[in-house]
Amino acid sequence: MKIRLIKRPGKKDLWQVDVGKVNGRRMQKAFASRSKAEAFLEMVHSEGQASVAMPAQDRTDFYRSKARLEAVGATLTEAVDFFLAHKATTKPAPPLPDLISEYNLHLYSTASQKYADGATRIVSKILKVTDSVFGITRDLIAALVAEGKTAGTQGNYRTAFSSFCSWLLAQRYIAIHPLEGRGNRITIRKSASDGPKAFGVREVKAVLHACLFGRYDAFDRHTGQFYRADFRDCIGAVACSLFAGLRPNEVAKTDLRSINLYERWITVSSEASKTNQRRVVNLDPAAVAWLRLWRWCNPDAQSIVPVNFDRKRRALVEVAGVEWIHNAFRHTFASMHYAAHQNTALLKVQMGHAEGEAVLHQHYRAVQTSTGEVITKRMAEEFWRLTPARVRDLR
């Protein structure tokens, strides 16, 4: 191995390093300065000829990987050790189409048919971009989630993909969940122009009508059979949020003894309240009517919120044919209350706000419904007349 100067008339001189034969072929490299040539020669002396025999793409991958690991305070050796330690816990994975088919069978045996159908359609999107379980990365899932046109759809995509990855992890087909850890979470952000949205009267009627007459496919884990179930055990929870403005957590923690339908109020305890302050919520006649109907339909109920309410609520809005909005019932209550009474102070007391008035306007008092209708006083008056008798006539 040696360095020599190459004179080039009319051009800049070069410093050439003669490494000798590498893999049966003579290797020579030229550099613009002697210092760079010496540095290269020193690397060959310290790391051996294998370092220069490495293909250019492999060297590029090496330095990129090393830089990514250094950014999080890790070394390439640590990364290799970690991979080998976790790789040993997995088992060979079948082709991805077979895995998805196996997962679908799992879904249909543990969840309702509608949920399984939806999850199956979402998870199958993976096959359009990869055919291997090792191709399911956080970036791939984020790209698929971004295909959803609304925040609600994107949330459904994220949940379905995450559940599939959890199943792969439980089956030992993968060693690490691609969405595990704070840095790998996929955040769904609504555009600033969206603003708060609420249900209009037509959407509310559809939801309430589904509460009375709707049916869905429920799965009995004890018998392993599907059966047709109704939503009448959900009427109380829906009414407390829709006509009284209670937060979901407040509804879940409210004791039945805290509801007085004769004097028309609900007491929200400090333990249930988000602000840790006890408050009394006055009940409109529509709220009283729906809560009385719920009590009549569920005389033995020990809680306003039925078992698996989140799943039932998703099925409820699906049967009603409306698209779910985050905190839709509470948003609707605030919007309709303000449109009917134009009293911000009273609305803040009802909703249990300890913050400034701006919070109410920014996050809860919608001026439009999810379909773009303007919430007017006339619409609000129609909303507050939605008793069970009026909704029942829609059948």
C-alpha positions as CSV (number, residue, x, y, z in Angstrom):
1,M,0.0,0.0,0.0
2,K,1.4,3.3,-1.0
3,I,0.6,6.9,-1.9
4,R,1.9,8.6,-5.0
5,L,1.4,12.0,-6.7
6,I,0.0,12.0,-10.2
7,K,0.9,15.1,-12.3
8,R,-1.7,16.1,-14.8
9,P,-0.7,18.9,-17.2
10,G,-3.4,21.6,-17.4
11,K,-5.4,19.9,-14.6
12,K,-5.2,19.7,-10.8
13,D,-2.8,17.1,-9.5
14,L,-4.2,14.0,-7.7
15,W,-3.0,11.8,-4.9
16,Q,-3.4,8.1,-5.6
17,V,-3.6,5.4,-3.1
18,D,-2.6,1.9,-4.3
19,V,-4.4,-0.6,-2.0
20,G,-3.2,-3.7,-3.8
21,K,-5.4,-6.6,-4.9
22,V,-8.9,-6.8,-3.3
23,N,-11.0,-9.8,-4.2
24,G,-8.5,-10.6,-7.0
25,R,-8.6,-7.2,-8.6
26,R,-6.2,-4.3,-8.2
27,M,-7.8,-1.3,-6.4
28,Q,-6.5,2.2,-6.7
29,K,-8.3,5.4,-5.5
30,A,-7.5,9.0,-6.3
31,F,-8.0,12.0,-4.0
32,A,-7.7,15.8,-4.4
33,S,-5.3,16.2,-1.5
34,R,-2.6,14.3,0.3
35,S,-4.5,14.6,3.6
36,K,-7.5,12.8,2.2
37,A,-5.4,10.1,0.7
38,E,-3.6,9.5,4.0
39,A,-6.9,9.4,5.9
40,F,-8.1,6.7,3.4
41,L,-4.9,4.7,3.8
42,E,-5.1,4.9,7.6
43,M,-8.7,3.5,7.4
44,V,-7.5,0.6,5.3
45,H,-4.7,-0.1,7.7
46,S,-7.1,0.0,10.8
47,E,-10.1,-1.8,9.3
48,G,-8.6,-4.0,6.7
49,Q,-9.2,-4.5,3.0
50,A,-12.9,-5.5,3.7
51,S,-13.7,-1.9,4.3
52,V,-12.8,-0.9,0.8
53,A,-14.3,-4.0,-0.7
54,M,-17.8,-3.0,0.6
55,P,-20.2,-2.0,-2.2
56,A,-21.0,1.7,-2.4
57,Q,-24.7,1.2,-1.5
58,D,-23.7,-0.9,1.6
59,R,-21.4,1.9,2.8
60,T,-24.2,4.5,2.2
61,D,-26.6,2.3,4.2
62,F,-24.0,1.9,7.0
63,Y,-23.4,5.6,7.5
64,R,-27.1,6.5,7.3
65,S,-28.0,3.8,9.9
66,K,-25.1,5.0,12.1
67,A,-26.3,8.6,11.9
68,R,-29.9,7.6,12.8
69,L,-28.7,5.6,15.8
70,E,-26.4,8.3,17.0
71,A,-29.3,10.8,17.0
72,V,-31.0,8.7,19.7
73,G,-27.8,7.9,21.6
74,A,-27.4,4.3,20.3
75,T,-24.7,2.4,18.5
76,L,-24.9,0.0,15.5
77,T,-23.7,-2.9,17.8
78,E,-26.5,-2.1,20.3
79,A,-29.0,-2.1,17.4
80,V,-27.8,-5.4,16.1
81,D,-27.9,-7.0,19.6
82,F,-31.5,-5.6,20.2
83,F,-32.7,-7.0,16.9
84,L,-31.2,-10.4,17.4
85,A,-32.7,-10.6,20.9
86,H,-36.2,-9.8,19.7
87,K,-35.9,-11.7,16.4
88,A,-35.4,-14.8,18.4
89,T,-38.8,-14.5,20.0
90,T,-40.7,-14.5,16.7
91,K,-41.7,-17.4,14.5
92,P,-41.7,-17.6,10.7
93,A,-44.6,-15.6,9.3
94,P,-46.8,-17.0,6.5
95,P,-47.4,-14.8,3.4
96,L,-49.3,-11.6,4.4
97,P,-52.5,-12.5,2.5
98,D,-52.7,-15.7,4.5
99,L,-52.1,-13.8,7.8
100,I,-54.9,-11.3,7.0
101,S,-57.3,-14.2,6.3
102,E,-56.3,-15.8,9.6
103,Y,-56.9,-12.5,11.4
104,N,-60.3,-12.1,9.7
105,L,-61.4,-15.5,11.1
106,H,-60.3,-14.3,14.5
107,L,-62.4,-11.1,14.1
108,Y,-65.5,-12.9,13.1
109,S,-65.2,-15.3,16.1
110,T,-64.7,-12.5,18.7
111,A,-66.6,-9.4,17.4
112,S,-69.8,-8.5,15.7
113,Q,-70.2,-9.1,12.0
114,K,-70.4,-5.3,11.2
115,Y,-67.2,-4.5,13.1
116,A,-65.4,-7.5,11.5
117,D,-66.6,-6.4,8.1
118,G,-65.3,-2.9,8.6
119,A,-62.0,-3.9,10.1
120,T,-61.5,-6.5,7.3
121,R,-61.9,-3.9,4.6
122,I,-59.5,-1.5,6.4
123,V,-56.7,-4.1,7.1
124,S,-56.9,-5.4,3.6
125,K,-55.6,-2.0,2.4
126,I,-52.1,-3.1,3.5
127,L,-52.0,-5.7,0.7
128,K,-52.0,-2.8,-1.9
129,V,-48.6,-1.6,-0.7
130,T,-46.7,-4.6,0.8
131,D,-46.9,-8.4,0.7
132,S,-44.7,-9.1,3.7
133,V,-45.3,-8.7,7.4
134,F,-41.9,-6.9,7.7
135,G,-43.2,-4.2,5.3
136,I,-45.8,-3.1,7.9
137,T,-44.0,0.0,9.4
138,R,-45.2,3.0,11.2
139,D,-44.7,5.2,8.1
140,L,-46.7,2.8,6.0
141,I,-49.6,2.8,8.5
142,A,-49.5,6.6,8.7
143,A,-49.8,6.9,4.9
144,L,-52.8,4.6,4.9
145,V,-54.4,6.4,7.8
146,A,-54.0,9.7,5.9
147,E,-56.1,8.3,3.1
148,G,-59.2,8.8,5.3
149,K,-61.2,11.8,4.2
150,T,-62.4,12.8,7.7
151,A,-60.9,12.7,11.2
152,G,-63.4,10.0,12.2
153,T,-62.5,7.8,9.3
154,Q,-58.8,8.3,10.0
155,G,-59.4,7.3,13.6
156,N,-61.1,4.1,12.5
157,Y,-58.2,3.3,10.2
158,R,-55.7,3.9,12.9
159,T,-57.6,1.7,15.4
160,A,-58.0,-1.2,12.9
161,F,-54.4,-1.2,11.9
162,S,-53.2,-1.0,15.5
163,S,-55.5,-3.9,16.5
164,F,-54.1,-6.0,13.6
165,C,-50.5,-5.3,14.7
166,S,-51.4,-6.2,18.3
167,W,-52.7,-9.5,17.0
168,L,-49.5,-10.1,15.0
169,L,-47.5,-9.3,18.1
170,A,-49.6,-11.7,20.2
171,Q,-49.1,-14.4,17.6
172,R,-45.3,-13.8,17.6
173,Y,-45.2,-12.9,13.9
174,I,-43.6,-9.6,14.8
175,A,-41.4,-8.6,17.7
176,I,-42.3,-4.9,18.1
177,H,-45.6,-3.1,17.6
178,P,-44.9,-0.4,14.9
179,L,-47.1,2.1,16.7
180,E,-45.7,1.4,20.2
181,G,-44.1,4.3,22.0
182,R,-44.8,8.0,22.1
183,G,-42.6,8.7,19.1
184,N,-44.5,6.2,16.9
185,R,-48.0,7.4,17.6
186,I,-50.1,8.7,14.7
187,T,-51.8,11.9,15.6
188,I,-54.9,12.9,13.7
189,R,-55.3,16.7,13.5
190,K,-58.3,18.5,12.2
191,S,-57.8,21.5,10.1
192,A,-58.2,24.8,11.9
193,S,-61.2,25.7,9.6
194,D,-63.2,22.7,10.8
195,G,-64.3,24.2,14.1
196,P,-66.8,22.5,16.4
197,K,-69.6,20.6,14.8
198,A,-72.9,19.4,16.2
199,F,-75.8,17.2,15.1
200,G,-78.8,18.9,13.5
201,V,-82.4,18.0,14.2
202,R,-82.5,15.4,11.5
203,E,-79.4,13.6,12.8
204,V,-80.7,13.7,16.4
205,K,-84.1,12.3,15.3
206,A,-82.3,9.5,13.5
207,V,-80.2,8.7,16.6
208,L,-83.2,8.7,18.9
209,H,-85.3,6.7,16.5
210,A,-82.5,4.1,16.4
211,C,-82.5,4.1,20.2
212,L,-86.2,3.1,20.1
213,F,-86.4,0.8,17.2
214,G,-82.9,0.0,15.9
215,R,-81.3,-3.4,16.0
216,Y,-77.7,-4.6,15.6
217,D,-75.8,-7.9,15.5
218,A,-74.3,-8.6,19.0
219,F,-72.0,-11.5,19.8
220,D,-72.5,-13.7,22.9
221,R,-69.1,-14.8,24.0
222,H,-70.7,-17.5,26.2
223,T,-72.7,-19.3,23.5
224,G,-70.5,-18.2,20.6
225,Q,-73.5,-17.1,18.7
226,F,-74.7,-13.8,17.2
227,Y,-78.1,-12.4,18.2
228,R,-80.2,-9.3,17.4
229,A,-80.0,-6.7,20.2
230,D,-81.6,-3.3,20.6
231,F,-80.3,0.1,21.9
232,R,-82.9,0.8,24.6
233,D,-80.3,0.4,27.4
234,C,-78.4,3.3,25.8
235,I,-81.3,5.8,26.0
236,G,-80.3,7.1,29.5
237,A,-76.6,7.7,28.6
238,V,-77.6,9.4,25.3
239,A,-80.2,11.6,27.0
240,C,-77.8,12.7,29.7
241,S,-75.3,14.0,27.2
242,L,-77.7,15.1,24.5
243,F,-80.3,16.9,26.6
244,A,-78.3,17.7,29.8
245,G,-74.7,18.3,28.4
246,L,-72.9,15.9,30.7
247,R,-69.5,14.7,29.8
248,P,-69.2,10.9,29.0
249,N,-67.1,10.4,32.1
250,E,-69.6,12.3,34.2
251,V,-72.4,10.1,32.9
252,A,-70.5,7.0,33.7
253,K,-69.8,8.1,37.3
254,T,-73.2,9.5,38.1
255,D,-75.2,7.4,40.6
256,L,-78.8,6.8,39.9
257,R,-79.7,8.3,43.2
258,S,-78.3,11.6,41.9
259,I,-81.1,11.9,39.4
260,N,-84.4,13.4,40.5
261,L,-86.9,13.3,37.7
262,Y,-89.7,14.7,39.9
263,E,-87.8,18.0,40.6
264,R,-86.0,17.7,37.3
265,W,-82.3,17.9,38.2
266,I,-79.1,15.8,38.1
267,T,-76.3,16.2,40.7
268,V,-72.8,15.8,39.3
269,S,-70.5,14.9,42.2
270,S,-67.0,16.4,42.5
271,E,-65.5,13.0,41.9
272,A,-67.3,12.7,38.6
273,S,-66.8,16.3,37.5
274,K,-63.8,17.2,35.3
275,T,-63.3,20.4,37.3
276,N,-63.6,18.6,40.7
277,Q,-66.5,20.8,41.5
278,R,-70.0,19.6,42.4
279,R,-72.8,21.1,40.3
280,V,-76.6,20.7,39.8
281,V,-77.8,20.4,36.2
282,N,-81.4,21.4,35.5
283,L,-83.3,19.0,33.3
284,D,-85.4,20.2,30.3
285,P,-88.7,18.4,29.9
286,A,-87.3,16.5,26.9
287,A,-84.5,15.1,29.1
288,V,-87.0,14.1,31.8
289,A,-89.1,12.3,29.2
290,W,-86.2,10.3,27.8
291,L,-84.9,9.4,31.2
292,R,-88.3,8.2,32.3
293,L,-88.6,6.0,29.2
294,W,-85.1,4.6,29.8
295,R,-86.1,3.7,33.4
296,W,-89.3,2.1,32.2
297,C,-87.4,0.0,29.6
298,N,-84.6,-0.9,32.1
299,P,-86.1,-1.3,35.5
300,D,-83.3,-3.4,36.9
301,A,-80.4,-1.2,35.6
302,Q,-77.8,-0.3,38.2
303,S,-76.0,2.3,36.0
304,I,-77.0,4.8,33.4
305,V,-74.2,3.6,31.1
306,P,-74.7,0.0,29.8
307,V,-71.9,-2.5,29.4
308,N,-69.8,-1.9,26.3
309,F,-71.4,1.4,25.7
310,D,-68.6,2.7,23.4
311,R,-69.1,-0.2,21.1
312,K,-72.9,0.2,21.2
313,R,-72.7,3.9,20.6
314,R,-70.7,3.2,17.4
315,A,-73.2,0.7,16.2
316,L,-76.0,3.2,17.2
317,V,-74.8,6.0,15.0
318,E,-74.1,3.5,12.2
319,V,-77.7,2.2,12.3
320,A,-78.9,5.8,12.5
321,G,-77.0,6.6,9.3
322,V,-75.0,9.5,10.7
323,E,-71.3,10.1,10.9
324,W,-69.9,10.3,14.5
325,I,-68.3,13.5,15.7
326,H,-66.1,13.6,18.8
327,N,-68.3,14.8,21.8
328,A,-71.2,15.1,19.3
329,F,-74.0,14.9,22.0
330,R,-72.4,17.4,24.3
331,H,-71.6,19.8,21.4
332,T,-75.2,19.5,20.2
333,F,-76.6,20.3,23.7
334,A,-74.4,23.4,24.0
335,S,-75.3,24.7,20.5
336,M,-79.0,24.1,20.9
337,H,-79.1,25.6,24.4
338,Y,-77.3,28.7,23.3
339,A,-79.4,29.1,20.2
340,A,-82.6,28.8,22.2
341,H,-81.7,30.9,25.3
342,Q,-78.7,33.1,24.2
343,N,-77.5,32.9,27.8
344,T,-73.7,32.1,28.0
345,A,-73.6,32.3,31.8
346,L,-76.4,29.8,32.3
347,L,-74.9,27.5,29.7
348,K,-71.5,27.6,31.5
349,V,-73.1,26.6,34.8
350,Q,-75.0,23.7,33.1
351,M,-71.9,22.4,31.4
352,G,-69.6,22.8,34.4
353,H,-67.1,25.2,32.8
354,A,-64.5,26.7,35.2
355,E,-62.6,28.2,32.3
356,G,-63.2,31.5,30.5
357,E,-66.1,32.2,28.2
358,A,-63.8,31.8,25.1
359,V,-63.5,28.1,25.8
360,L,-67.2,27.6,25.4
361,H,-67.3,29.4,22.1
362,Q,-64.2,27.7,20.7
363,H,-64.8,24.1,21.6
364,Y,-68.5,23.6,22.3
365,R,-70.9,26.2,20.8
366,A,-71.1,25.2,17.2
367,V,-72.7,27.5,14.7
368,Q,-73.2,24.8,12.1
369,T,-74.2,21.2,12.1
370,S,-72.1,18.4,10.6
371,T,-74.1,18.7,7.3
372,G,-73.5,22.5,7.1
373,E,-76.9,23.7,8.3
374,V,-76.8,26.9,10.4
375,I,-78.2,26.3,14.0
376,T,-81.0,28.8,14.4
377,K,-83.5,29.6,17.2
378,R,-86.2,27.8,15.2
379,M,-84.0,24.7,14.9
380,A,-83.2,24.8,18.6
381,E,-86.9,25.0,19.6
382,E,-87.6,22.0,17.4
383,F,-84.7,20.1,19.1
384,W,-86.1,20.8,22.6
385,R,-89.5,19.4,21.5
386,L,-88.0,16.0,20.6
387,T,-89.8,13.8,23.1
388,P,-90.2,10.0,22.7
389,A,-93.8,10.5,21.5
390,R,-92.6,12.8,18.7
391,V,-89.8,10.6,17.6
392,R,-91.9,7.4,17.8
393,D,-94.2,8.9,15.2
394,L,-91.4,8.7,12.6
395,R,-91.6,5.0,12.4
